[in-house]
Amino acid sequence: MNIIRFFIAFLSLFIVVFSSCSDNTDNTPVKVPDQEKQASIVFSDDFNDTPVISSEGGIMELVFKTTASWSVTVRDAQTWVQLSVGGGEAGENSVRVIVDRNEEYTERNAVIDIKCGEVSRSITLTQKQKDALIVESGKIELGADGGIFSVTIKSNIEVSYEIQEEASSWLFAVDARSLESKTLMFQASANEQTEKRQATIILKGNGLSETIYVYQEGSLPSLVLTQKKYIVGRKKKHLL
């Protein structure tokens, strides 16, 4: 009788323990919070992370995939770059980058940071400068003797010059290498004619141009005598 009671008690305990273990066994997958997933940011293979924008500005698009929520910012709060969104969720994403016109004579840079969890990607954006070709003085005045004169320019582009074809016989460049120092040297030959003469020098670069006007005085009229002695009448105003 005692044996039967012991067996019944043992069986009851076994059923209770087994039932408890069964309740704790759950095959339902546990949902991992978004931030605990392995974060990643993926761009296409041909993506350029150092894009160059013209001085006119424009719109470019960043297309990428993330495995978790993400954010995007412009470093140092550069106001000439605006973003269409500040972040998003996991999946395929697109950010429009709006770049203002550059009115400065130097190029500028901005860094766009995309963060997804502990992962980040940076895009360094470069915008070209506004082209400049500024002449210190657009008018050159020379005496009849001619000589060397300089033209000083301020430019952030490569500059070439073109002398008016009709003046090629008396006006020419002294040293073309002076373009590197932004000071161009030219020379005008002496003007042996009594009439004034003028010419133009056109400076060109990246679609910009400036014209230099060169004016040269004529030689003073002279009296040429072919005899050693001349007789001048009292009433006549010319030589005999």
C-alpha positions in Angstrom: 0.0 0.0 0.0 2.8 2.4 0.9 4.5 1.5 -2.4 1.5 2.4 -4.4 1.2 5.8 -2.5 4.9 6.5 -3.2 4.5 5.7 -6.9 1.5 7.9 -7.2 3.3 10.8 -5.5 6.4 10.4 -7.7 4.3 10.3 -10.8 2.5 13.5 -9.8 5.8 15.3 -9.2 7.1 14.1 -12.6 4.0 15.5 -14.4 4.3 18.9 -12.7 8.0 19.2 -13.6 7.5 18.2 -17.2 4.6 20.6 -17.6 6.7 23.5 -16.2 9.5 22.7 -18.7 7.0 22.6 -21.6 5.6 26.0 -20.7 9.1 27.6 -20.8 9.9 26.2 -24.2 8.8 28.8 -26.9 9.9 28.4 -30.5 8.6 31.8 -31.4 11.6 33.9 -32.5 12.5 36.8 -30.3 12.2 40.2 -32.1 15.6 42.0 -31.8 15.3 45.8 -31.4 16.2 47.7 -34.5 19.3 49.3 -32.9 20.6 45.9 -31.9 20.8 44.6 -35.4 24.1 44.6 -37.2 24.1 48.1 -38.8 25.4 48.7 -42.3 25.3 51.4 -45.0 25.7 50.2 -48.5 26.2 52.3 -51.7 26.4 51.1 -55.2 29.9 50.0 -56.5 30.2 53.0 -58.7 29.3 55.5 -56.0 31.6 58.5 -55.8 32.1 59.8 -52.3 34.1 62.9 -53.4 31.7 64.5 -55.9 32.5 67.9 -57.5 29.8 70.5 -58.2 30.1 73.4 -60.5 30.0 77.0 -59.2 26.4 77.2 -60.5 25.3 74.8 -57.8 22.6 72.1 -58.4 21.0 69.0 -57.0 22.6 65.6 -56.4 21.1 62.4 -55.0 22.5 60.0 -52.5 21.0 56.5 -52.9 21.9 53.7 -50.3 20.7 50.9 -48.3 20.7 50.5 -44.5 19.9 47.6 -42.1 18.7 49.9 -39.4 17.4 53.5 -38.8 19.9 56.2 -39.9 20.5 59.9 -39.8 22.3 62.3 -42.1 23.8 65.7 -41.3 26.1 68.4 -42.9 29.2 68.8 -40.8 29.9 72.2 -39.4 26.4 73.4 -40.4 27.4 74.6 -43.8 24.4 76.7 -44.9 25.1 76.5 -48.6 24.2 72.7 -48.5 20.7 71.6 -47.7 19.4 68.0 -47.3 15.9 66.9 -48.2 15.6 64.6 -45.1 17.4 64.2 -41.8 17.1 60.4 -41.6 14.9 57.3 -42.1 14.3 53.7 -41.4 16.0 50.5 -42.6 15.8 49.7 -46.3 16.5 51.6 -49.5 16.9 55.3 -49.0 17.4 58.5 -51.0 18.6 61.9 -49.9 18.6 64.9 -52.2 21.5 67.3 -51.7 20.8 70.9 -52.8 23.8 73.1 -53.3 23.6 76.9 -53.7 25.5 78.9 -56.2 29.1 79.8 -55.2 29.6 83.5 -55.5 33.1 83.4 -54.0 36.4 83.3 -56.0 37.6 80.2 -54.1 36.3 76.7 -54.1 34.7 75.3 -51.0 34.0 72.0 -49.3 31.4 70.4 -47.1 31.2 66.9 -45.5 28.0 65.0 -45.3 27.8 62.3 -42.6 25.5 59.3 -42.7 25.2 57.3 -39.5 23.5 53.9 -38.9 24.1 52.6 -35.4 27.8 52.5 -34.9 28.5 52.6 -38.6 29.1 55.9 -40.5 29.9 57.0 -44.1 31.2 60.4 -45.1 30.8 62.2 -48.4 33.2 65.1 -49.1 31.5 67.5 -51.5 33.6 70.1 -53.4 32.1 73.1 -55.2 34.2 75.0 -57.8 34.8 78.6 -57.4 33.3 81.5 -59.4 35.7 82.2 -62.2 37.4 85.5 -62.1 39.3 87.6 -64.6 39.8 91.1 -63.3 42.1 93.7 -65.0 43.6 96.3 -62.8 43.5 98.9 -65.6 41.9 98.5 -69.0 43.6 101.6 -70.5 47.3 102.0 -71.4 48.7 105.3 -72.7 52.2 105.5 -74.3 54.4 108.1 -75.7 55.7 108.0 -79.2 58.9 106.3 -78.1 56.9 103.2 -77.1 58.5 100.9 -74.5 57.6 98.1 -72.2 54.4 98.2 -70.1 52.7 95.7 -67.8 49.1 94.6 -67.4 48.2 93.3 -63.9 45.3 90.9 -63.6 43.5 89.0 -60.8 42.4 85.6 -61.9 41.8 82.1 -60.6 41.7 80.5 -64.1 44.2 80.0 -66.8 44.4 83.1 -69.0 45.6 83.6 -72.6 46.0 86.8 -74.6 45.3 87.9 -78.1 46.8 91.0 -79.7 44.9 92.8 -82.4 46.1 91.5 -85.7 46.5 94.9 -87.2 48.9 95.9 -84.4 51.2 92.9 -84.6 53.9 94.9 -86.4 54.4 97.2 -83.4 52.8 95.6 -80.4 54.0 92.3 -78.9 54.4 90.3 -75.7 57.7 90.4 -74.0 57.5 87.2 -71.9 54.6 84.7 -72.1 55.7 83.1 -68.8 54.5 86.2 -67.0 51.0 84.7 -67.1 52.0 82.5 -64.2 52.6 85.6 -62.0 49.4 87.3 -63.2 51.5 90.2 -64.7 51.7 90.3 -68.4 54.5 92.3 -70.1 54.1 93.9 -73.5 56.2 96.2 -75.6 55.3 98.8 -78.1 57.7 100.0 -80.8 58.3 103.7 -81.4 55.7 105.4 -83.4 57.5 107.2 -86.2 54.3 108.5 -87.7 52.7 111.8 -86.6 49.3 110.3 -86.2 48.2 108.5 -83.0 47.6 104.8 -83.1 45.7 102.4 -81.0 45.3 98.6 -80.5 43.5 96.1 -78.3 44.7 93.2 -76.2 42.1 90.6 -75.3 42.5 88.4 -72.3 40.5 85.2 -72.3 39.8 82.3 -69.9 37.0 79.9 -69.3 34.5 81.9 -71.3 35.5 85.2 -69.7 37.3 88.0 -71.5 38.7 91.5 -70.8 39.9 94.0 -73.3 42.9 96.2 -72.8 43.0 99.4 -74.9 46.5 100.7 -75.9 46.9 104.2 -77.1 50.2 105.6 -78.5 51.0 109.2 -79.3 52.4 110.1 -82.7 55.8 111.7 -83.3 56.1 115.5 -83.3 56.3 117.0 -86.8 59.9 118.1 -87.7 61.4 120.5 -90.3 64.0 119.0 -92.6 66.4 121.5 -94.3 68.3 120.6 -97.4 70.3 123.9 -97.8 72.7 125.6 -95.5 71.4 129.1 -96.3 67.9 130.5 -97.0 66.6 134.0 -97.8 63.5 135.2 -96.1 61.6 138.1 -97.6 60.0 140.8 -95.5 56.5 140.2 -96.8 56.7 136.6 -97.6 56.1 134.0 -95.0 58.0 131.2 -96.7 61.6 130.4 -97.4 63.2 131.4 -100.7 
